[in-house]
Amino acid sequence: MSKKKFFKKIVSVIAMASLMVTGVVLGNSNSASAVTSSSIPNHVLVGYWHNFNNGSGDIKLKDVSSNFDVINLSFGEPTSVTM
């Protein structure tokens, strides 16, 4: 799968998930209050993943450890040829 197709697929999944979450929150006000009243964990493990090669290593998203609670994603598309 090309990087462009992979990027489009990820964007589609994120957009669909956002719409589903919005529908759940707007459709059931009791759920929204339950979510906001829950306590935040004392420790949250946050990671960062990107799809570009900057010398920091190359890890596929599917291979990221499941120990992370939050994974920030970043996608980079070159605008010119780099050497």
DRENMILO-909548 format. One record per residue (C-alpha): x negated, y negated, z. Coordinates in steps of 0.5 Angstrom, whole numbers, plus 500, padded with zeros to 3 digits. Layout:
<nodes>
XYZ;...
</nodes>
This chain:
<nodes>
500500500;497493498;496488503;501484500;507489501;505491508;505483510;512483506;514489510;512487517;515480516;522484514;521488520;520482525;526478521;531484522;529485529;530477531;537478528;538484532;536481538;540474537;546478536;545482542;544476546;550472543;555478543;554479550;553474555;553478561;546481558;543475557;544473564;541480566;535479562;534472565;535474572;530480572;523479575;517478571;511483572;505481576;501483571;502483563;497486558;497482552;493483546;491480539;491484532;490481526;489484518;483480516;476482516;472477521;467482523;470483530;472490527;478493523;484497527;490499524;496496528;499503529;492505532;493499537;493502545;500503547;498500554;499493551;506490554;505484548;501484542;500477538;500478531;496474526;496475518;491472514;491471506;485468503;486462499;480462495;474467494;469468500;463471500;
</nodes>
